[in-house]
Amino acid sequence: MPERRHDFYLLTPGPVTVAPAVKQEMLRDRSPNGDEMMAQVNAIRAYMVEICNGVGTHECVPVQGSATFAIEGVFHTLVPKGSTILVIQNGFYGIRLKEVAEGVGHTVVMLELPMTVTPTEADLDAVIDANPGITHMIMCHVDTGTGIYNPIDPLAAVARRRGIKLLIDAVASFGSFPIDVKEQGIEAVMISPNKGLEGVPGVGIVVCRRDVLEASAGRSPSVVLDLHAQWAFMESRGWWRFTPPTHVLAALAKACERHRAEGGVAARGERYRRNWRRLVDGLRQRGFKTLLPDSVAAPIIATFMDPDDPAYDFQKFYAAMERRGIVIFPGRLTAAGTFRIGCMGDIVEEDVSVILDAIEESMAEIGVTRTMPALERQA
Ligand SMILES: *Cc1c(COP(=O)(O)O)cnc(C)c1O
């Protein structure tokens, strides 16, 4: 029997299973303006900038809320009125980006791709040729709706060549995939503490160019999501404008220490890749099929097709897994008839073996014997 390292596994696309040492940090109260909290916040901000190669050019601005608050803060603060944003969409979170950009009042142009296809320079050039007003473009680096990995380089090349500003929703990828804001000319990246960084939810984080931030004073119609005001206040006073999530920040400071000690982005990404490999191979051996080919899959979450067995019902499967202390996730609207299992968090291959056993038991318990999707059986 593989060893069970956690009583409860949270295998969603975030939040994730968090190490006991990170949870431990939340047992103590801290003053938001105290030296300890200020040192922790400074350490977090410096680490964010460091691991995406932004030292000297970029600043880190955290905001209270979830990662979408950071995304909305970017649209309010760093994108001037009258801009046109190209949103690249091949999954659920691409649709979310459109919703937020339009909600803030920007003009949006969509590049919609099938959910297994990543954008090429030719795709981008074509949509920019057809819409000469485009000033910014944004894409999910990993869209966790399915787990597709969208390389940044084609966007970076086109952005540079055509003078368009590049924004990256790195909410799911940050901490486990390399991002180089200088080399790739990225104006802003949006980050979550509760995915690849293995902290807990409660803060959204932006790393953005300092000159762009400096030029954005007074632009945001939102008070609480004004990234410039947040940054200027933090720089001048050292603490936050409004009550910060102190426990979340203490946990994140510890999570950053652990990230560095593990070996940074490369080592974290490698561990997730090993988890994902074992999960995908293990479920394929048991007859399941992934939605995405491995060539476009980000090894941080895997999407599987529902089994073609009349006994299969996601809610029953979910409940059977939950009884075993494991939480999985349904497919998103954009990928109906699927379920998702995350590979992020404080988990290693041994944990994946526990998870595979639980899936096998759960399927048996609900009476599923045919794990292949319908299309496969016909083929
Ligand atoms: C998790 C996630 C988000 C943000 O979700 P919140 O619920 O606001 O934390 C945005 N984009 C992607 C790709 C994500 O995976």
The ligand as an ORCA input file, in Angstrom:
! r2SCAN-3c Opt
* xyz 0 1
  C      -7.554     29.851    -10.955
  C      -7.488     30.633    -12.194
  C      -7.894     31.982    -12.257
  C      -8.417     32.792    -11.109
  O      -9.256     32.242    -10.257
  P      -9.685     32.896     -8.868
  O     -10.886     32.096     -8.532
  O      -9.956     34.314     -9.035
  O      -8.518     32.658     -7.948
  C      -7.678     32.676    -13.425
  N      -7.113     32.093    -14.487
  C      -6.706     30.799    -14.473
  C      -6.062     30.234    -15.681
  C      -6.882     30.030    -13.335
  O      -6.463     28.755    -13.323
*
